[in-house]
């Protein structure tokens, strides 16, 4: 497999995910916008939901990005023992693609639990 594709799926994806987490955790967007941030209907209900969703995405991105980066480095070491190149790339590609739906599911569930349909925090 091409070196560029291998780098993209194995290293760049976890690094970008981790960096997204750092950015959103340190300086998430404070006002609802259509350019940058976690933009779903529920997250855009109020500034409270917007801030919560972006901060939570930052934390989840740090966690999942760190895990994927660790797995990438660790599997690079063990790959030489028994995995074929295509199996190795597929494992990373699919695990990286699963991260965003998992993050969206977690955040949307938490927004439903923490905020009402008008974006006000539940008691």
N, C-alpha and C positions, 0 to 999 in steps of 0.2 A: 504494500500500500504506500502511496505517496507520503513523503515526510510532512508536507503541509497539512494534509487531511489528518494524519496522526496527531500532529501538534494541536490542531484545532479541537478535535474531540477529546483528547486526553489531557491537555494542559490548559489551553486557552479558556475553555468553558468554565472549569472550576475557578480559575484565576479571576475571570470577569465576574462570576457570581460572588466571589469573596469581596472583590473591589466594590461591587454594587452594595453589598452589605455594609462595608466600611463607610461609603458615602451616605447611604440612607440612615445609618445609625448615628453618624456624627452631625450631619446637616441635611435632614430630610426637608423637602419643600414645605413651607408653612402655609401657603395659600393654595387652594385648589386650582389646578391648571390643566391644560390639555397637552403639555409637552413632556413633563418629567414627573414621575411618581407612580404610585400604585393607583391606577385609574379604573375603578369599577363603579357601578351605580351606587352600591351601598357605601363604598368608601368616600364617594363624593357628596353624601347627604349633608354633611356639616364639616366645619373645620376640625371639630373633635374627632370625627370618624376618619377624616383625611390624615390627621397627624398620627392617630393610633395605627392605621393601616400601613402607613409608610415606615413608621418606626418598627413595627412588627415585621414587615418585609425585610427591613435591614437586618434585624436580628436573625431571622430565618435564613437569609442569604449568607450571612456569616457562618452560621452553623453548617448548612448544606454545602457551601463552597469549601469550607475547611475539611469536611468529611470527604467530599469528592477529590480534593487535592491530595489528601492523605492516601486515599484509595489509589489514585493515579500513581503516586510515587511508589507506594507499596507494591502495586501490581506490576509496575515496570521492573521491579526487582525480581518478583517471582515468575514473571512472564517467560523468562529465559529457561525455566525448568520444564514447563509442560503446556503452555497455551500457544495456539496458533495465532498468527498476527491478526487475521480477520476476527477471530473470537474475541481477542483482546480489545480491538477497536469497537466491536458491537456492544460489548459490556459497558464501555464508557459512554458510547453514544446514547444508548437507551437509558442508562442511569442518569445522565445529564438531562435528557428530555423529560424524565419523570419529575424532576425537582420543581419546575414551575407549577404544574397542576397540583402538586402536593402543597406548595406554599399558598396558592390561591384557595384551595379547599380549607386549609387551617385558618387563614385570615378571614375568609368569608364566614366561617362558622363562629369565630370569636367575635366578629362584628355583630352578627345576629344575636349572640348571647349578651354582649355588653351594651348595645345601643338599640333603641326602638326604631320604627320605620321612618321617623322624622329626624334621626341622627342625634337624638338626645340620649344621654347616658341613663341606663335603667337603674332603678334603686336597688 
